[in-house]
Structure formats: structure tokens, C-alpha cells
Amino acid sequence: MYFGDHLPPHFHAQYGSSEAIINITTLAVIDGDLSPRALGLVTEWAALHQAELKTAWQKAKNLEHPDKIEPLP
């Protein structure tokens, strides 16, 4: 996430040289491209941490540092 970023609430996922922007509410890809495997892992992680992502988005919009979100086990 970037401080003061544009709507809708989203996060950026990078894997190698690929990047995708993921909508926090729908978990849909807004822009970019990841391999199917990478996108599957990102979507799984985001589904588990959706509430935390929403809180992090709000903090970033308020120019506050978001809390760390744990990776997949």
C-alpha cells in the first residue's frame, strides 16, 4: 500500500518482475498481472486477512503506518 493512494481500497502485490493491484473488498485484480500460482497465493492470503487489509488501507489513507500483516503459514 502507498500512503494517500487512490480509491478503491487496494494493495499492490509483486512477484518477480510482475505486479498486480488487488481490490481489498472484492479481491479482484484491478490492474496488472501475476502468474496463476502467485495470484492464487495472494488471493488466499488476502482472504484470510481482509479485515486487517481494510484497517491498513484506512491507516495509509490517514498517513499512518499500517500494522504488519502475517504471511501465509
N, C-alpha and C positions, 0 to 999 in steps of 0.2 A: 504494500500500500504506500501511497505517496501522500504527504501532508497536503491538505487543501485540494485533493483531486476532484474530478468532475463526477456527476451522477451518471448512471445509477451506482449504488454501492457495489464495489468490485475489488478484486485483488489481482495482482499480476503473478503469473506462475511461469518460471523459466526452467527449461530442461535443455542442457547443451546450448545450442545456438537458437533454439526455438523459444517463443514466448506466446502466452495466451492471456487474455484478460477475461476473468470469470466473474459473472454476476453472483453476488452473495445470496440473493433471495432465491433465484431460480437454478443456480449452479450451471447455467448455460454459458457457452463461450460467446463473449461479446465481439472479440476481435482476436486475431492471431491463430496460431496452430500449434498443437502438440501431437506427438505420436499417440496412437490409441492407448498404448500401455501407460504412458505418462499421464494422459488425460484421465484415465481410469483411476490411477492412484491419487491424483489431485482431487478428483470428484469425491472419492471415498473419504479422503482426509477432510475436505470441506464439509461434507455431510455430517461428519462426526463433530465438527467444531463450528457449525453455522452460527450459533448464538455468540460464541467468542469472536467470530469474524465480524458480526454486526456491531459488537461493542468496540472492537478495534477500529472499525471504519469510523464510528462516531468520534472516538478519541482522535484519530488522524484528522478528521474534519475540523476538530477544535484545536488543532495544532498541538496535541498532547501525544506523548509516546504511547503507542499501544502495548499491551502486555504480550509477552511471548506466548505463542500457541504451540503446544507439543506436537511433534511429528507422529506419523503412523508408528504403531508398535512394531 
